[in-house]
Amino acid sequence: MNSLSVTDAPEKEEEKPKIRLNAPVPTVKKTSKRIGEDVFTEASVKEWQLPRIKAWEGRHINPEGYYFRFVVPGEGQQNGGWSKAEHARFMERYNEWMSRNWKIGASWGLFSRGIPHRVGYQCMNYYRKLVGDGKIKDDSYEIVGGKLKQAHKERAPAGDIPTTEIGPEWQTEEVKEIERNVDQWLKQYHSRSGL
């Protein structure tokens, strides 16, 4: 026969966790190391100029304008010279656009979506460098006064202009949290809605 033991100690009532109403929203843990500059920190957003603010505010209706100035939140923006791997990705993207008959130069923000950690204006400047160095031929450009200029827009490669949604990354909890924070900081530091 099994015996049972009984203690005379009174049972303690389980403590319920307390809810703190002013607690900060928990952050999402990053699964990979960030490459490049995080332009979505509070300190960075506090310093944003009007073109960046407008690009952020229009992100859902004008992805091209957004990606001309920004990477996907959480990605990190690489600055400085282009690596061999980045050059290879750039050329792959360039060849993809040419094969699809998409107009080069009309949508640098969308073009940059194929090159992690780079934004549209960086791709535009890199393209101009490649044209200036003679690595890409574009008859719409010429050297004027020692500088590369797009002097003949009518000679620019023809093609369609691609369209896109802002991207599936915006449905992740990490990006949604960054989006909420940036919107809050835009209200706080720039008296803007962020929307």
N, C-alpha and C positions, 0 to 999 in steps of 0.2 A: 504494500500500500504506500502510495506517495504521501509525503507530508507537506503541508503548506506552512509557511511561516507568516506571521502577521506582525507588523511593527506598530508601535504605539505613536510613531511620529505623525503629526498632522500633514495631510497632503498640501503642497503649495499650489496655489492657483497659477496657471501658466500666464506669464506676462505677454501681453499683446504688443506687437511692434507699434511704436508711435509714428504717426504721420507728421512730417514737418512740412507745413504749407509753404515756407519760404526756401525750401531746399532747391539747389540748382538741378536742372534737368541732367540726368546722367549722360555722359558722352559715350558714343559708340566706340568700341575698341577697334583700332585700325589693324587690318590683317597683314599689311605689307608696309615696308619702309617707304616713306615719302621721298620722292625724287624732286629736286628743285624747290623753288620758293612757294610757300603757302600764302597766297594772296587773299585768303578768306579768314585770316585772324582778325581779332578785334582791332589790334594796332594798325593793321594794313587797311582795313575798311575805313577806319577813322581818317586816313590820309587820301582816300579815293578822290579823284577829280571828277567833274561833271560827266565827261565822256564814259568813264567806267560806270558811274552810277546809272546813267541812261541805258547802257548796254545790259546791266544787271536787271533793271526794271523791265526791259523789253525782252528778256530771255525766252519767255514762252511764246511770244508772237513773232519774234525775229531772231531765231537761232543763229543766223549768219552774223548779225551785229554782236550777239553775245560772244560767239566763238572767235570773232576777230580780236577780242580783247582778253578773253578768259579761257581757261581749261575747265574741265568738269570739276566741280568742287571736290576736294579731297585728293585730287591727282597731283598737284604741285606743278609749277611752271618752271621749266628749264630755261636759263638765260645764258648768254655768252655764245661762243662758237659752237658749230654743229659737229658732232662726232661722225665717224664713218658710218656707223649704224643708222644715225639720223639721216645722213645724206642718202643712204640706200632706201630708207623708208620714204623720203621726199621723192626720189626718182620713181619709186613704185607708185606712189600716189599720183605723180605727174603723168606717168604712162597710163594709169587707170583712167584719169580724166580725159586724156587725149583719145583713148580707145572708146570711151563712152560719148565722145563729142560734146563734152562739157566745156564751157568757155573758161579758159585760164584767165585769172585776174578779176573775174566778176564776183567770186565768192571765196575769198581767202579764209574766212572763218570756217566755212564748211570743209574746205580743202584741209585745214589743219586737224580736223577730227580724225584723220588717218595717221597722224603723227603724234604719239603720246608726248605730253609735257610741253608742246609748242602751241602757240596761238596764231591766229590769222595774220597779224601784222608781221610776225617773225617769218612766216612762210613767204609772204609778199617780199620782204626785204631779202630773204635768201634767194628767191627766184631772180630778183633783180641782180643780185651778185653773180648768179650762175650765167645770166644773160650777158652781163658786163664782162665776165671772164671768158665768154665764148663757148661755154659748156652746154648752153641751151640757145637755140636760134629762135628769135622772135623779131620779125621785121617791123613791129610797131615801135621798137626802141632804137635809139641812136645816141651817139655821144654828142652833146651840145655843150660847148664851153668847158670841155673836160669832164662833164658829168653825164651819166646815163639818164636819159629822159624818154618818156613814152611820147614821142613826137607825132606819131601817126596811129592814133587809136583805130582808124578805119582799117589798118593793116593787122590789127590784133587777130589771133586765131579765132575763127567763128565757132559757134557752138551754143548749146542750150545752157541755161543756168539751172543747176540742180536745186532741189528743195529737200527739206528734211524736217523732222521733228527735233525737239531739243535732245532727245536720247533716252534710252531706257535706264541709264544710271540715275536719273532724277527720281526714280521710284524707290531707290534704296533708302534705308533708314539713315545711313550715314550722310547722304546728300541732303535728305529732307531736314536733318538736324542743322547742318551747315546753312541751309537756305533760311531756316527760322532765325538762326543767330544773325546772319547778315542783314535780314530784313529789320530785325530789332536794332542793330547797330546803325543802320541807315536812318531810322527814325531818331535815335538818340543823338547822333553826331551831325547829321545832315538835314534833319527835318524833312525826310523823304519817306514815302510809304514802303519802298522796296518792291512794291507790286506793280 
